[in-house]
Amino acid sequence: MNLSSLGNHVERFGLVLVWLAVIAIFGAMRPDTFLTWSNFSSIFGSEAVLVIVTLGLVIPLTAGDFDLSIAQTLTFCSMLTGLLSARVGIPIEAIIPIALLAGAAVGVVNGAITLYFRVHSLIVTLGVGTFLHGITLWMSDSQTISGVERALMNYVIIYRIFGIPVSFYYAILLAALVWYVLSYTAFGQQLLFTGRGREVGRLSGVAVGRVRMAAFVASGVMGAIAGILYTGTTGSANPNSGTTLLLPAFAAAFLGATCIKPGRFNAWGSVVAVYFLVTGINGLSVLGFRTYVHDLFYGGALVVAVMVSQLVSGRKERTL
Amino acid sequence: MVFRMSGIVKRFGGLTALDRVDFEVAPAEVMALVGDNGAGKSTLIKTMSGAHAPDEGTIEMEGQEVRFRSPQEAWDRGIATIYQELALAGKMTVVDNIFLGREIRKPILGIPFLNRQAMRKRTGELLSQLDVHVPSIDAWVESMSGGQRQGVAIARALNMDARLIIMDEPTAALAVAEVRKVLDFITKLRAQGKSVVLISHNIQDVFEVSDRISVMRHGRCIAVRETKKTTPQEIIGLITGAHEVRAAAS
């Protein structure tokens, strides 16, 4: 292995190494509380929702679009699941397709407004997300809805494989799916061209409008899946559940773009980034820091991630 | 004729950009398209490539009437357009650019995967066939010279099985040695039986490689000449309208 390929490996797995270092430091400081399997298995299970939101963001980001509505899609679909189960009494297996369709519908609205009126997706999805939150508060009367069918919790957080709640494995399966689509399909190539050279793509025969629409629908469906799992994780639907997830998901998506496949939003990088961020926060709270570390950590990580990814792409341009 | 446009009209609001344009290209022919800025060359090639739909007139490709609603449909019909600035995505590799829309797949356990190995191999073949040398087929296109990019864009057109290749100012802003190379590409394409539309401001280049020359002026195609039977003076006169002045004087 020569020096430059060693450098490439360090770059690709840098964040993994930092993550392991963070685990080692907190582990040395609090071996009895931090460094336990039960602490880690609960992190892996409960943060699966954040992994899925991040994966959802990565798809439109690759095509050059932002989906700021994804966290509110999560909240809306979580509330829809909670109400239909606890208040209406529909069985959970019938609710899941309804919630997924609702998420897809949000994606269609985002895509249609962005594409037809040629408005920047940042603005469209900010508005749509806030509007969705309004609907969520209205239909729940701003109350947390509990009494969701027990089966949902069983299949999300109660059942475990190797001690880790099954929700973690759903997130990993979805990461594998996103990885496959982005790296190994023609559609993935079209997404990338749409993001990196939209006009070139259009003139070269890529149906960029359809590609962007598909990306919005995919992120809407991912938001819905995350919403269903969120309800299953807590057994209830909170009308403000998604609000605190948007920034962490963006931080993880940009941080994830600095590793595994540096310079590209990618699935496994996102997974690593989510677990790096939540490990850091978990460790700091074990040490006794209060909730303000969330904002410090996530906000700081987003800014640092954007700076690093800018450096990475700048150097690529110079050396390649 | 491989390609024929008859009576093409394109209006933008009150402005008539193309006024009943007739244009045709024969098999294995290099047809140059010349004209001053604003004469309608860009609008005409955008109509050929499916980026604009004409308001009136017909387009025939290999004897069949076609109507392009998108650039994709033109590519599918075998018309490749190499735009000056928008032919390739700069932040993508040579391989990615050449295989956009024509990816090679290989099933693994019944699931289709992109076959990067096969695409890289084919890229090497295409580039050596055209005698294009790039630093690395995995490098971003934006790191390459204008001549190398033209080569990559032509390789892409060949990979798409294009029969008609439209080149928009391929030699503009190129170093002398690179101009030579791009003109060689064009003769190679003709030797392979491809038809080429060459849009250029450089009359010298046009006379060097073209078989015929179409001249546009004020949104109309005012003349078609065989390159061997005309002179640069005549073509420049047609472009600038000097012939109109002479005709009015006599």
Interface residues (C-beta under 8 A of the other chain):
Chain A: Y180 S183 Y184 T185 A186 G188 Q189 Q190 L192 F193 R196 G197 E199 V200 G201 R202 L203 S204 G205 V206 A207 K316 E317 L320
Chain B: S49 A51 S70 P71 Q72 A74 W75 D76 T81 Y83 L86 A87 L88 A89 G90 K91 M92 D96 F99 L100 G101 E103 R105 I111 P112 F113 L114 S136 A139 W140 E142 S143 R156
